[in-house]
Amino acid sequence: MNATIYRSAINIAATCGLYLSLSMLLPMVTDLYYGHQDWKIFAISAFMMGGLSLATAAATRAGPPPFNKKMGFLVVNLLWLVFCLIGAIPFWMSSLKLDFAEAVFESVSAVTTTGSTIIVGLDHAPPGILMWRSLLHWLGGIGILALGLFIMPYLRVGGLSFFKLESSDSGDKPFARMAVYSRAFILIYVLLTVICAIAYNALGMNRFDAINHAMSTVATGGLSTHDASFGYYDSLPLLWAASFFMTLSSLPFSILILFIVRGRLDTLKDPQIIVFLGYVVFFAVAASLYQRLENGVAFHEALAHSFFTVTSILSTTGFASDDYTSWGHFIVILAFIATFMGGCSGSTAGGIKAYRIIILFNFVRSGLYRLIYPNGIHAVRYGPITVDADVQRNVFLFFISYMMICFAGGLFLGLMGYDALTAISASATALSNVGPGVTPSIGPAGTFAGMSDPALYLLSFLMLLGRLEVLTVLVILTPLFWKS
């Protein structure tokens, strides 16, 4: 590959690293406000990482080369790697005394909006660290949306070539000028966060918790300021509010922009929205009925906790209101299946995602029809649109790679001594960016604190794989990518 491409990719990553270093000033001010000595950690980290990023950006400064797919793949991977490593420094140096593997795991979990944690005692953790986790979530969500809306479609990885289908627009792009689109995207993201924080505060959270949980909710991240997550508040109205904002944040962001900015009601007819909302309701009602009939929980309470839990898993947020692994085997299986499914393309949610599920289902149905009527024409469709062979191939390539990596991750964790369900659940929740697993040790009432350093590094890698749509990382691991 051309050396100019390496130079430019490093320059872009260093510039973004500088901005991330400057963002450490917010948790520094938070610690200063609450009188915690960890403010010095953020000041030192910001100075060190900012200086290193600035020096690297200056040393690699040059005219930008023509942007191509190779550079796109390289920049995306390098950006996320740099963000995760810089994000880990305050965790590593803080009063929490985390080793480097734990710091990297916590940072990767935050940046990829996964929501898994190794920190025990969040109720008494330094406020700056709590703010830093939430801020990494929030910034990671912006990065995910930017990738999904602007870069992944070009790389043909994260959507149906994919912009037209995500926007439900018959034109080339929802806005002629990308600058207009970018401003609308940032404005709506910030506005959703503010509205969510106000709602949480009005329903009983203090301002600090409301801001942190709002950033985590809109980014579909799941890191909380309390060990008990939403269970700390014991409030059904809060659960319904969180369910609403998690669902909203799992919808295609390009469609939200078209709906809010242009009033396009027809955009809400996107098939993936209908399918996603459909299985949210189905899973939640099934869990509610099971809770009522098997465990005798009052139906209104069962409904609130079930909708919250199901939405949290399907949106890959990872909040918890109760230990659902204790609700019964049916709920555990339901949660495990939901771990893979995910939200909509073009959102901050992870997982396989609804549009891929639609295409896979229609591909199977078309194949069955072809067996019955071999001479007929049985197109694979996404709503009214015929899905071309390239898109079908990319969806199957993703799905097969996703499942193989998930089970390979579970196998490696099994070799490290973890039981089968813990191993496969940890692998699945990391790859899907969900957060908690479905066993007591790593479930909604547990943490990943008991896992070894090799396991934490493996899970960190799986979180990055899932966040970058798997293929984006696998591409740069092939020898062919590095050939000129």
Sequence and secondary structure as in RCSB ss.txt:
>XXXX:A:sequence
MNATIYRSAINIAATCGLYLSLSMLLPMVTDLYYGHQDWKIFAISAFMMGGLSLATAAATRAGPPPFNKKMGFLV
VNLLWLVFCLIGAIPFWMSSLKLDFAEAVFESVSAVTTTGSTIIVGLDHAPPGILMWRSLLHWLGGIGILALGLF
IMPYLRVGGLSFFKLESSDSGDKPFARMAVYSRAFILIYVLLTVICAIAYNALGMNRFDAINHAMSTVATGGLST
HDASFGYYDSLPLLWAASFFMTLSSLPFSILILFIVRGRLDTLKDPQIIVFLGYVVFFAVAASLYQRLENGVAFH
EALAHSFFTVTSILSTTGFASDDYTSWGHFIVILAFIATFMGGCSGSTAGGIKAYRIIILFNFVRSGLYRLIYPN
GIHAVRYGPITVDADVQRNVFLFFISYMMICFAGGLFLGLMGYDALTAISASATALSNVGPGVTPSIGPAGTFAG
MSDPALYLLSFLMLLGRLEVLTVLVILTPLFWKS
>XXXX:A:secstr
  HHHHHHHHHHHHHHHHHHHHHTHHHHHHHHHHT TTHHHHHHHHHHHHHHHHHHHHHT        HHHHHHH
HHHHHHHHHHHHHHHHHHSTT   HHHHHHHHHHHHTT        GGGS HHHHHHHHHHHHHHHHHHHHIIII
IHHHHTSSSSTTHHHHHT SSS SSSSHHHHHHHHHHHHHHHHHHHHHHHHHTT  HHHHHHHHHHHHTT    S
STTGGGGT  HHHHHHHHHHHHHHTS HHHHHHHHHH  GGGGG HHHHHHHHHHHHHHHHHHHHHHHHH   HH
HHHHHHHHHHHHHHTT    SS GGGS HHHHHHHHHHHHH   TTSS  SS HHHHHHHHHHHHHHHHHHH TT
S    EETTEE  HHHHHHHHHHHHHHHHHHHHHHHHHHHTT  HHHHHHHHHHHHTT    SSTTTSTT  STT
S HHHHHHHHHHHHHHHTTTHHHHHHTSGGGG  
